[in-house]
Amino acid sequence: MSAPAAGAIHLKLIAAATFWAMTPIFGRMLADYQAPYALAFGRFAIATAVLYCVIRLLPGVPRAVPRADWPAFLLLGLTGICLHNVLVLIAMEHVQANRANVIFASISLMVALIDIAIWRRLPAGAALLGLLVGILGTAVVVTDGVPAQLFEGAIGRGEWLVLASAASWAAYSVLGRPLLERHSPLVVTYFASLSGTLLLIPFVALDADALGPLLRDEAAWGITLFVGCFNSALGFLWYYQGVERLGAMRASAYINLVPIFGVALAALVLDEHASVALLAGGALVIVGLVLLNREPARA
């Protein structure tokens, strides 16, 4: 497959950020079904099928991985597919989509904290300041402008679930690094998606009461199909094309657009109005991410 033109790459990365900003919005639209396991399974069954077709079409892409790597892929499926998506779908029953999108912007901060805790990779200079600013911004968002509530146990259930979902994705990002040294990003994403889909199968029975109405809802089918094809499969594929063409640092900068698009789309689609605390905390998070990406960590 020929390399996309430079201009097309930037448009694809902007589109991927737009797709990811839609995920909490769609979760909010389907929250009344209270069927997080069935919805997560449907999304990634579709995504896995699409990724498999992409792998079949691309020459030279392996369709199998060594058995020794399967435990690592199962961990990726557990963290990045099962926990991340089930937790956010449950969270959307309790929290607005715009707040969820801004909280998800803290994933890069969580990855940095994991690096500090496990690998002793300390942010240097402006990056350290960015980490602190981003943490403050996240605290402002989850406490609705009163960070002191962190010590009073006043954070809502939805906010905690979104934070747990973000932490699951951060763990997925860190756990995937050794596999990315041996396999292409497309292969890692496909087998992680496949593993997570298989792990979700037994839990679909927990949503048995909602399956009937859910399967009869054409809008729910359309949303699940869109999320599986675009948010999960195509978004990842375009993002990894950006990594290949522009480098990981420049491509990941487009993730900073997710909270901005998320707040705007939530207002447009769900009529959710952003509070002053949400906007202020989101601005702090974005500033923190920009500073964090300016300098590499030091060992």
One Martini backbone bead per residue (centre of mass of N, CA, C, O) as a GRO file, in nm:
protein
  299
    1MET     BB    1   0.094   0.037   0.025
    2SER     BB    2   0.083   0.352  -0.025
    3ALA     BB    3   0.179   0.649   0.076
    4PRO     BB    4   0.044   0.904   0.206
    5ALA     BB    5  -0.012   1.211   0.186
    6ALA     BB    6   0.056   1.466   0.388
    7GLY     BB    7  -0.224   1.599   0.389
    8ALA     BB    8  -0.389   1.338   0.441
    9ILE     BB    9  -0.273   1.271   0.719
   10HIS     BB   10  -0.388   1.514   0.873
   11LEU     BB   11  -0.685   1.452   0.811
   12LYS     BB   12  -0.689   1.170   0.942
   13LEU     BB   13  -0.614   1.263   1.231
   14ILE     BB   14  -0.859   1.446   1.268
   15ALA     BB   15  -1.069   1.225   1.222
   16ALA     BB   16  -0.982   1.040   1.455
   17ALA     BB   17  -1.041   1.246   1.680
   18THR     BB   18  -1.341   1.265   1.615
   19PHE     BB   19  -1.419   0.973   1.665
   20TRP     BB   20  -1.322   0.960   1.966
   21ALA     BB   21  -1.519   1.190   2.062
   22MET     BB   22  -1.786   1.010   2.004
   23THR     BB   23  -1.793   0.775   2.205
   24PRO     BB   24  -1.937   0.902   2.458
   25ILE     BB   25  -2.186   0.989   2.299
   26PHE     BB   26  -2.284   0.708   2.219
   27GLY     BB   27  -2.293   0.600   2.508
   28ARG     BB   28  -2.516   0.800   2.595
   29MET     BB   29  -2.733   0.708   2.381
   30LEU     BB   30  -2.709   0.388   2.510
   31ALA     BB   31  -2.754   0.393   2.830
   32ASP     BB   32  -3.052   0.280   2.869
   33TYR     BB   33  -2.974  -0.029   2.823
   34GLN     BB   34  -2.755  -0.144   3.007
   35ALA     BB   35  -2.513  -0.285   2.782
   36PRO     BB   36  -2.184  -0.303   2.794
   37TYR     BB   37  -2.102  -0.588   2.691
   38ALA     BB   38  -2.258  -0.601   2.423
   39LEU     BB   39  -2.146  -0.337   2.300
   40ALA     BB   40  -1.845  -0.409   2.314
   41PHE     BB   41  -1.863  -0.666   2.148
   42GLY     BB   42  -1.982  -0.546   1.889
   43ARG     BB   43  -1.759  -0.342   1.829
   44PHE     BB   44  -1.509  -0.560   1.823
   45ALA     BB   45  -1.616  -0.754   1.616
   46ILE     BB   46  -1.609  -0.547   1.389
   47ALA     BB   47  -1.315  -0.450   1.414
   48THR     BB   48  -1.183  -0.728   1.372
   49ALA     BB   49  -1.295  -0.777   1.089
   50VAL     BB   50  -1.169  -0.530   0.955
   51LEU     BB   51  -0.871  -0.588   1.028
   52TYR     BB   52  -0.858  -0.858   0.884
   53CYS     BB   53  -0.909  -0.747   0.600
   54VAL     BB   54  -0.660  -0.565   0.594
   55ILE     BB   55  -0.450  -0.791   0.630
   56ARG     BB   56  -0.534  -0.952   0.373
   57LEU     BB   57  -0.469  -0.706   0.169
   58LEU     BB   58  -0.188  -0.692   0.286
   59PRO     BB   59   0.127  -0.737   0.210
   60GLY     BB   60   0.325  -0.914   0.453
   61VAL     BB   61   0.113  -0.970   0.674
   62PRO     BB   62   0.075  -1.133   0.949
   63ARG     BB   63  -0.167  -1.399   1.075
   64ALA     BB   64   0.049  -1.471   1.299
   65VAL     BB   65   0.164  -1.563   1.630
   66PRO     BB   66   0.336  -1.641   1.882
   67ARG     BB   67   0.257  -1.810   2.164
   68ALA     BB   68   0.430  -1.635   2.364
   69ASP     BB   69   0.238  -1.367   2.299
   70TRP     BB   70  -0.054  -1.423   2.409
   71PRO     BB   71  -0.050  -1.316   2.702
   72ALA     BB   72  -0.005  -1.020   2.612
   73PHE     BB   73  -0.265  -0.997   2.439
   74LEU     BB   74  -0.459  -1.055   2.673
   75LEU     BB   75  -0.384  -0.801   2.831
   76LEU     BB   76  -0.473  -0.605   2.614
   77GLY     BB   77  -0.767  -0.701   2.602
   78LEU     BB   78  -0.835  -0.642   2.898
   79THR     BB   79  -0.758  -0.335   2.908
   80GLY     BB   80  -0.825  -0.195   2.612
   81ILE     BB   81  -1.108  -0.346   2.571
   82CYS     BB   82  -1.269  -0.430   2.818
   83LEU     BB   83  -1.230  -0.220   3.049
   84HIS     BB   84  -1.235   0.045   2.893
   85ASN     BB   85  -1.527   0.001   2.760
   86VAL     BB   86  -1.708  -0.089   2.993
   87LEU     BB   87  -1.655   0.150   3.183
   88VAL     BB   88  -1.756   0.377   2.991
   89LEU     BB   89  -2.045   0.266   2.953
   90ILE     BB   90  -2.120   0.287   3.250
   91ALA     BB   91  -2.048   0.587   3.293
   92MET     BB   92  -2.267   0.704   3.081
   93GLU     BB   93  -2.500   0.665   3.306
   94HIS     BB   94  -2.357   0.925   3.500
   95VAL     BB   95  -2.219   1.102   3.265
   96GLN     BB   96  -2.102   1.331   3.071
   97ALA     BB   97  -1.942   1.347   2.768
   98ASN     BB   98  -1.760   1.599   2.807
   99ARG     BB   99  -1.620   1.500   3.066
  100ALA     BB  100  -1.502   1.238   2.953
  101ASN     BB  101  -1.321   1.362   2.732
  102VAL     BB  102  -1.140   1.526   2.927
  103ILE     BB  103  -1.042   1.291   3.101
  104PHE     BB  104  -0.907   1.130   2.863
  105ALA     BB  105  -0.667   1.337   2.833
  106SER     BB  106  -0.508   1.192   3.088
  107ILE     BB  107  -0.358   0.944   2.973
  108SER     BB  108  -0.072   1.061   2.932
  109LEU     BB  109  -0.031   1.112   3.233
  110MET     BB  110  -0.053   0.814   3.322
  111VAL     BB  111   0.185   0.712   3.160
  112ALA     BB  112   0.394   0.888   3.306
  113LEU     BB  113   0.340   0.765   3.588
  114ILE     BB  114   0.419   0.476   3.513
  115ASP     BB  115   0.707   0.541   3.431
  116ILE     BB  116   0.791   0.638   3.711
  117ALA     BB  117   0.711   0.379   3.881
  118ILE     BB  118   0.864   0.155   3.692
  119TRP     BB  119   1.108   0.310   3.503
  120ARG     BB  120   1.214   0.591   3.604
  121ARG     BB  121   1.083   0.813   3.404
  122LEU     BB  122   1.168   1.141   3.409
  123PRO     BB  123   1.059   1.434   3.374
  124ALA     BB  124   1.173   1.728   3.200
  125GLY     BB  125   1.115   2.029   3.288
  126ALA     BB  126   0.838   2.110   3.119
  127ALA     BB  127   0.719   1.823   3.154
  128LEU     BB  128   0.678   1.834   3.460
  129LEU     BB  129   0.490   2.075   3.456
  130GLY     BB  130   0.279   1.941   3.273
  131LEU     BB  131   0.199   1.714   3.466
  132LEU     BB  132   0.094   1.898   3.695
  133VAL     BB  133  -0.113   2.059   3.529
  134GLY     BB  134  -0.279   1.813   3.433
  135ILE     BB  135  -0.363   1.712   3.714
  136LEU     BB  136  -0.511   1.967   3.794
  137GLY     BB  137  -0.716   1.964   3.561
  138THR     BB  138  -0.846   1.692   3.634
  139ALA     BB  139  -0.939   1.778   3.917
  140VAL     BB  140  -1.128   2.003   3.820
  141VAL     BB  141  -1.319   1.823   3.655
  142VAL     BB  142  -1.404   1.590   3.868
  143THR     BB  143  -1.489   1.841   4.088
  144ASP     BB  144  -1.610   2.101   3.959
  145GLY     BB  145  -1.377   2.317   4.083
  146VAL     BB  146  -1.310   2.127   4.364
  147PRO     BB  147  -1.027   1.974   4.462
  148ALA     BB  148  -1.088   1.920   4.771
  149GLN     BB  149  -1.284   1.671   4.711
  150LEU     BB  150  -1.069   1.447   4.696
  151PHE     BB  151  -1.069   1.440   5.034
  152GLU     BB  152  -1.413   1.388   5.054
  153GLY     BB  153  -1.559   1.184   4.850
  154ALA     BB  154  -1.726   1.367   4.600
  155ILE     BB  155  -1.698   1.186   4.367
  156GLY     BB  156  -1.840   1.051   4.114
  157ARG     BB  157  -1.899   0.753   3.964
  158GLY     BB  158  -1.845   0.835   3.671
  159GLU     BB  159  -1.563   0.959   3.712
  160TRP     BB  160  -1.427   0.704   3.821
  161LEU     BB  161  -1.481   0.527   3.569
  162VAL     BB  162  -1.324   0.702   3.369
  163LEU     BB  163  -1.054   0.683   3.514
  164ALA     BB  164  -1.037   0.372   3.494
  165SER     BB  165  -1.047   0.365   3.186
  166ALA     BB  166  -0.793   0.536   3.140
  167ALA     BB  167  -0.601   0.347   3.297
  168SER     BB  168  -0.640   0.104   3.108
  169TRP     BB  169  -0.518   0.247   2.858
  170ALA     BB  170  -0.245   0.307   2.981
  171ALA     BB  171  -0.168   0.013   3.027
  172TYR     BB  172  -0.191  -0.069   2.731
  173SER     BB  173   0.036   0.117   2.630
  174VAL     BB  174   0.264  -0.015   2.800
  175LEU     BB  175   0.220  -0.325   2.730
  176GLY     BB  176   0.272  -0.280   2.407
  177ARG     BB  177   0.576  -0.218   2.365
  178PRO     BB  178   0.713  -0.500   2.330
  179LEU     BB  179   0.537  -0.582   2.079
  180LEU     BB  180   0.629  -0.334   1.894
  181GLU     BB  181   0.922  -0.462   1.856
  182ARG     BB  182   0.793  -0.728   1.680
  183HIS     BB  183   0.540  -0.565   1.573
  184SER     BB  184   0.305  -0.425   1.417
  185PRO     BB  185   0.049  -0.216   1.489
  186LEU     BB  186  -0.168  -0.376   1.336
  187VAL     BB  187  -0.117  -0.651   1.470
  188VAL     BB  188  -0.158  -0.564   1.762
  189THR     BB  189  -0.447  -0.457   1.730
  190TYR     BB  190  -0.580  -0.714   1.627
  191PHE     BB  191  -0.503  -0.914   1.865
  192ALA     BB  192  -0.625  -0.742   2.086
  193SER     BB  193  -0.914  -0.738   1.973
  194LEU     BB  194  -0.952  -1.042   1.966
  195SER     BB  195  -0.904  -1.098   2.267
  196GLY     BB  196  -1.124  -0.908   2.381
  197THR     BB  197  -1.365  -1.040   2.239
  198LEU     BB  198  -1.333  -1.320   2.369
  199LEU     BB  199  -1.353  -1.217   2.670
  200LEU     BB  200  -1.657  -1.100   2.636
  201ILE     BB  201  -1.853  -1.334   2.578
  202PRO     BB  202  -1.945  -1.434   2.873
  203PHE     BB  203  -2.073  -1.134   2.950
  204VAL     BB  204  -2.324  -1.103   2.766
  205ALA     BB  205  -2.529  -1.252   2.957
  206LEU     BB  206  -2.567  -1.000   3.154
  207ASP     BB  207  -2.748  -0.862   2.896
  208ALA     BB  208  -3.007  -1.029   2.826
  209ASP     BB  209  -3.249  -0.824   2.876
  210ALA     BB  210  -3.131  -0.614   2.642
  211LEU     BB  211  -3.106  -0.766   2.367
  212GLY     BB  212  -3.377  -0.744   2.231
  213PRO     BB  213  -3.410  -0.431   2.208
  214LEU     BB  214  -3.130  -0.385   2.081
  215LEU     BB  215  -3.173  -0.565   1.816
  216ARG     BB  216  -3.437  -0.376   1.732
  217ASP     BB  217  -3.236  -0.130   1.706
  218GLU     BB  218  -3.124   0.048   1.443
  219ALA     BB  219  -2.955   0.270   1.580
  220ALA     BB  220  -2.771   0.081   1.743
  221TRP     BB  221  -2.651  -0.059   1.499
  222GLY     BB  222  -2.532   0.194   1.364
  223ILE     BB  223  -2.347   0.280   1.596
  224THR     BB  224  -2.183   0.017   1.621
  225LEU     BB  225  -2.079   0.017   1.331
  226PHE     BB  226  -1.935   0.287   1.339
  227VAL     BB  227  -1.747   0.236   1.582
  228GLY     BB  228  -1.608  -0.018   1.470
  229CYS     BB  229  -1.501   0.105   1.197
  230PHE     BB  230  -1.399   0.399   1.287
  231ASN     BB  231  -1.305   0.425   1.587
  232SER     BB  232  -1.139   0.154   1.581
  233ALA     BB  233  -1.020   0.077   1.299
  234LEU     BB  234  -0.969   0.340   1.127
  235GLY     BB  235  -0.844   0.517   1.346
  236PHE     BB  236  -0.595   0.336   1.394
  237LEU     BB  237  -0.487   0.323   1.108
  238TRP     BB  238  -0.444   0.631   1.070
  239TYR     BB  239  -0.262   0.672   1.311
  240TYR     BB  240  -0.032   0.475   1.213
  241GLN     BB  241   0.026   0.635   0.958
  242GLY     BB  242   0.122   0.885   1.113
  243VAL     BB  243   0.356   0.752   1.260
  244GLU     BB  244   0.509   0.665   1.003
  245ARG     BB  245   0.526   0.964   0.872
  246LEU     BB  246   0.567   1.170   1.147
  247GLY     BB  247   0.562   1.034   1.409
  248ALA     BB  248   0.470   0.995   1.733
  249MET     BB  249   0.469   1.286   1.838
  250ARG     BB  250   0.301   1.428   1.611
  251ALA     BB  251   0.058   1.234   1.612
  252SER     BB  252  -0.021   1.257   1.924
  253ALA     BB  253  -0.107   1.562   1.918
  254TYR     BB  254  -0.404   1.503   1.807
  255ILE     BB  255  -0.530   1.411   2.083
  256ASN     BB  256  -0.580   1.708   2.187
  257LEU     BB  257  -0.859   1.729   2.019
  258VAL     BB  258  -1.069   1.558   2.170
  259PRO     BB  259  -1.183   1.753   2.392
  260ILE     BB  260  -1.270   1.971   2.196
  261PHE     BB  261  -1.462   1.801   2.021
  262GLY     BB  262  -1.631   1.682   2.254
  263VAL     BB  263  -1.761   1.943   2.356
  264ALA     BB  264  -1.887   2.032   2.086
  265LEU     BB  265  -2.052   1.770   2.020
  266ALA     BB  266  -2.218   1.758   2.284
  267ALA     BB  267  -2.364   2.026   2.227
  268LEU     BB  268  -2.485   1.946   1.947
  269VAL     BB  269  -2.613   1.653   2.014
  270LEU     BB  270  -2.687   1.677   2.354
  271ASP     BB  271  -2.694   1.962   2.491
  272GLU     BB  272  -2.417   2.011   2.634
  273HIS     BB  273  -2.301   2.222   2.887
  274ALA     BB  274  -2.021   2.388   2.965
  275SER     BB  275  -1.845   2.456   3.223
  276VAL     BB  276  -1.609   2.645   3.363
  277ALA     BB  277  -1.453   2.408   3.491
  278LEU     BB  278  -1.426   2.238   3.234
  279LEU     BB  279  -1.273   2.445   3.062
  280ALA     BB  280  -1.039   2.499   3.257
  281GLY     BB  281  -0.944   2.205   3.294
  282GLY     BB  282  -0.903   2.145   2.991
  283ALA     BB  283  -0.686   2.361   2.944
  284LEU     BB  284  -0.481   2.244   3.144
  285VAL     BB  285  -0.450   1.968   3.009
  286ILE     BB  286  -0.347   2.068   2.734
  287VAL     BB  287  -0.103   2.221   2.838
  288GLY     BB  288   0.025   1.975   2.970
  289LEU     BB  289   0.058   1.806   2.708
  290VAL     BB  290   0.239   2.000   2.556
  291LEU     BB  291   0.469   2.001   2.767
  292LEU     BB  292   0.513   1.690   2.782
  293ASN     BB  293   0.593   1.677   2.456
  294ARG     BB  294   0.865   1.851   2.445
  295GLU     BB  295   1.012   1.636   2.638
  296PRO     BB  296   1.204   1.392   2.728
  297ALA     BB  297   1.267   1.147   2.923
  298ARG     BB  298   1.457   1.055   3.208
  299ALA     BB  299   1.644   0.795   3.364
   0.00000   0.00000   0.00000
